Amino acid sequence: MNYRAKPAYDFHHLGHVKEQTSSKRALWITLILTLFFTIVEIVGGLMSHSLALLSDSAHMVSDVIALGLSMTAIYLATRPPNAKYTFGFLRFEIIASFLNGLALCVISIGIFVEGIDRFIHPVDIEFGLMLVIASIGFVVNLVLTIVLSRSHHEEENLNVQSALWHFIGDLLSSAGVIVSAIIIYFTDLMFFDPLISIVIGGIIFVGGARILRESVLILMESVPEKFNLDEIRADLRKVEGVEDVHEMHLWAISSDHYSLTAHMFVREDIQPFCIILAVNEVLQKKYGIAHSTIQMEHASIHPHGEYGRQFLRQQEEKQNALLRPNAPEGLA
């Protein structure tokens, strides 16, 4: 049998794909309901002249875009890796999350600017229409937030989390619009409309910045916060045959798909395949890392500059200490 006839990506021991049935169903339901209510809210905001309502509708337009990106990411994640994209298309989930987080921050800044303008140039508001649409929006957003929250708990996914933050912002926006309408009705204080909008914008910005930070950390291939690299290195050095662990990297391809690479100085008297099996067992059982690449080395063969020379000196000192355990202190 000619194995070279098969593409290299056929030999992946770990599938770089992600089936997300629950997330897909939740996002479809959310997208349809959001698109419908976005149209209703834009028309209502224009008719009532409410900035709070218009800011909420602007946020919902971003929700439609965010959900579209999230749906695209979920479908791309099911595609297998190929000769060009050897990790598959999982990383698009993080790209979608980054764009969603960025959209949340930009929208919130827009709300701040418009809110300040409304403080300077107040506008009469049709509070009745504003209250009715905001009440409907609150119910719709509450349902959608619950649907996405359950999906996120079933299938941990930064992409779905970014979409969920959009709807948490919408839910707060709707609640803010209702409070604003009631206060305006009883007090005639129109400044509460832009004031509550600015508060809502602040909450949206915090959520967006959080998603943005998490996605940037993954795109920068930083060590995921759930792992301690020094602790993992210490555990790997306890494996029989491993004398040193260096050139170690740990990063996330997507929100729950991790990869690790490491170079190791190993003892010559132990079969390297046994060491690799033991190392992979530690990574899998203790840390849940199933995708690792381990390179076995010897300091006298593989050049490592001063690091390798220092390691060899330490090994030589240990060997001399073992050979002369009872030597007088002055001679040792």
Secondary structure, DSSP 8 states (H G I E B T S, - for coil): --GGGS-GGGG-SS------HHHHHHHHHHHHHHHHHHHHHHHHHHHHT-HHHHHHHHHHHHHHHHHHHHHHHHHHHTS---SS-TTTTTTHHHHHHHHHHHHHHHHHHHHHHHHHHHHHS-----HHHHHHHHHHHHHHHHHHHHHHHHHHHHS--HHHHHHHHHHHHHHHHHHHHHHHHHHHHHH--TTHHHHHHHHHHHHHHHHHHHHHHHHHHHHTT---TT--HHHHHHHHHTSTTEEEEEEEEEEEEETTEEEEEEEEEE-TTS-HHHHHHHHHHHHHHHH---EEEEEEE-TTTS--HHHHHHHHHHHHHHHHHHH-TT--TTT-
